[in-house]
Amino acid sequence: MKRLLVVAAVLLLAGNVQAGGNAASGKTKAAQVCAACHGPEGNKPVAPENPILAGQHQDYLVKALKDYKAGRRNNAIMKGFAATLSHQDMEDLAAWFSSQQSNLHFQR
């Protein structure tokens, strides 16, 4: 029983490590793709209809990007950008934007 608990804990930790993104890679990708509409740190959108990405929850950002890519969210510009992103790109971008300071809410 103890061995089973250890194996389960190791698998859970391994899954968490792989699920996370690399914020430094996300920053690079954001500068290439996202900054034009959302600002370099995601907190200064160029238009009111563009959301603030800084400080958003990482899992929310990943889901939103997946939904744009799959067509579950409808925005032609975002669908085009998301179509070029790998899952790792999405995780990296989410790690970058979620780590930025924002006035949206209290940071976790």
C-alpha positions as CSV (number, residue, x, y, z in Angstrom):
1,M,0.0,0.0,0.0
2,K,2.8,2.4,0.9
3,R,4.6,1.7,-2.4
4,L,1.3,2.4,-4.3
5,L,1.0,5.8,-2.6
6,V,4.6,6.7,-3.4
7,V,4.0,5.7,-7.1
8,A,0.8,7.8,-7.2
9,A,2.6,10.8,-5.7
10,V,5.5,10.6,-8.2
11,L,3.0,10.4,-11.1
12,L,1.1,13.4,-9.8
13,L,4.3,15.5,-9.5
14,A,5.5,14.4,-12.9
15,G,2.2,15.5,-14.4
16,N,2.4,18.9,-12.7
17,V,5.9,19.5,-14.0
18,Q,5.0,18.7,-17.6
19,A,1.9,20.7,-17.5
20,G,3.6,24.0,-16.6
21,G,4.9,26.4,-19.1
22,N,8.2,28.3,-19.4
23,A,7.6,32.0,-18.8
24,A,10.8,33.0,-20.5
25,S,9.8,31.2,-23.7
26,G,6.3,32.7,-23.4
27,K,7.8,36.2,-23.1
28,T,9.7,35.7,-26.4
29,K,6.6,34.3,-28.1
30,A,4.4,37.1,-26.7
31,A,6.8,39.7,-28.1
32,Q,6.4,38.1,-31.6
33,V,2.6,37.6,-31.6
34,C,0.6,39.0,-28.7
35,A,2.2,42.4,-27.8
36,A,0.8,44.2,-30.8
37,C,-2.8,43.9,-29.4
38,H,-2.3,43.2,-25.7
39,G,0.9,45.1,-24.9
40,P,4.3,43.6,-24.1
41,E,3.2,42.3,-20.6
42,G,-0.4,41.9,-21.5
43,N,-1.6,44.7,-19.4
44,K,-2.0,47.5,-22.0
45,P,-4.4,46.5,-24.8
46,V,-4.4,48.8,-27.8
47,A,-8.2,48.7,-28.0
48,P,-10.9,48.4,-25.4
49,E,-12.2,45.1,-26.9
50,N,-8.8,43.5,-26.4
51,P,-8.6,41.8,-22.9
52,I,-5.9,42.3,-20.3
53,L,-4.0,39.1,-20.2
54,A,-1.6,40.0,-17.4
55,G,-2.5,38.3,-14.1
56,Q,-5.1,36.0,-15.6
57,H,-5.0,32.5,-14.2
58,Q,-2.7,30.2,-16.2
59,D,-5.2,27.4,-16.7
60,Y,-7.8,29.9,-18.0
61,L,-5.4,31.3,-20.6
62,V,-4.5,27.8,-21.8
63,K,-8.1,26.9,-22.1
64,A,-9.0,30.1,-24.0
65,L,-6.1,29.5,-26.5
66,K,-7.2,25.9,-27.0
67,D,-10.8,27.1,-27.5
68,Y,-9.8,29.6,-30.1
69,K,-7.7,27.0,-32.0
70,A,-10.6,24.5,-31.9
71,G,-13.2,27.1,-32.9
72,R,-15.1,27.0,-29.6
73,R,-14.4,30.7,-29.3
74,N,-15.2,32.9,-32.2
75,N,-12.6,35.6,-33.1
76,A,-11.0,35.5,-36.5
77,I,-7.8,37.2,-35.4
78,M,-7.3,35.0,-32.3
79,K,-8.3,31.8,-34.2
80,G,-5.6,32.6,-36.8
81,F,-2.9,33.2,-34.1
82,A,-3.9,30.2,-32.0
83,A,-3.9,27.9,-35.0
84,T,-0.1,28.4,-35.2
85,L,0.5,27.6,-31.5
86,S,1.6,24.2,-30.2
87,H,0.3,23.0,-26.8
88,Q,3.7,24.0,-25.3
89,D,3.5,27.5,-26.9
90,M,0.1,27.9,-25.1
91,E,1.5,26.7,-21.8
92,D,4.5,29.1,-22.2
93,L,2.4,32.1,-23.1
94,A,0.0,31.3,-20.2
95,A,3.0,31.1,-17.8
96,W,4.3,34.5,-19.0
97,F,1.0,36.4,-18.8
98,S,-0.1,34.8,-15.6
99,S,3.1,35.9,-13.9
100,Q,2.7,39.6,-14.9
101,Q,1.3,42.1,-12.4
102,S,-2.2,43.4,-13.1
103,N,-4.9,45.4,-11.5
104,L,-7.5,42.9,-12.5
105,H,-7.5,41.1,-9.2
106,F,-5.3,40.1,-6.3
107,Q,-2.5,37.8,-7.5
108,R,-2.6,34.2,-6.2
